Amino acid sequence: MLMLALIACLLPGTAAAGPEKTAVIVIDDFGNNGRGTQEIIELPFKVTVAVMPFLKYTKRDAERAHAAGHEVIVHMPMEALAGKKTWLGPGAITVDLSEDEIRKRVHAAIDDVPHAVGMNNHMGSKVTVEPRVMRVILEVCKERGIYFLDSHTNFRSVVAKVAEEVNIPSMENHIFLDDIHKPSAIRKQFMKMKEHLNDHNICVAIGHVGSAGHITAAIVKKQMLQMSQEQIAFKKVSEVLPPPIPVIPHS
Ligand SMILES: [Zn+2]
């Protein structure tokens, strides 16, 4: 037995390889037929596409992204600390809603986006710090068997803590790629992704389709091609989610 183990250790290619570096690219604001939509769908690597519910192109964008092999999630509009409620889009979650109404809206949003296996927040800097509201949202996600990705629009977010209590798979975004719609600024954010990957095995980054989506899409494509040459793997959110804690049934 010991001999076999020794031989196995000496065989070439059996040495433990270093941990794989994985980048997860999420593209928000689908459902609007925004600029960059087609280019993102045609990317040579798989991404996770966040589709806003109840819009004219919600179903079409979700169907097309899914058909191209990308992962589809619900991009749930949630109230922000700044800005008007009308900017949020239809069916948004605001902190003044009753628990029943939140539950109803989250179910309706999931029903509206075909092929959704997860959810992330559109805006939401006000909602993601409210444990009462987040608990209801995450409980519905759990009921529907979908994960939650915290876009992390507020560093005080309670999503990770509440997700652990509810026991639902969740992760958080590390880097926004295109807060500034300039190619040089987006390239800089990709540099930050690589720096993050020096110290971590996974980096999640969010970009957007929309008014400047064609700029984001072009840089994302170039950078993905380059990073894949540097032994960085691209995965969908569901492929890197930490497994849920197994629930041991009471006998
Ligand atoms: Zn958004």
Residues whose N, C-alpha, C, O or C-beta is under 5 A from the ligand:
A	BS01	ZN	D28 D29 H122 M123
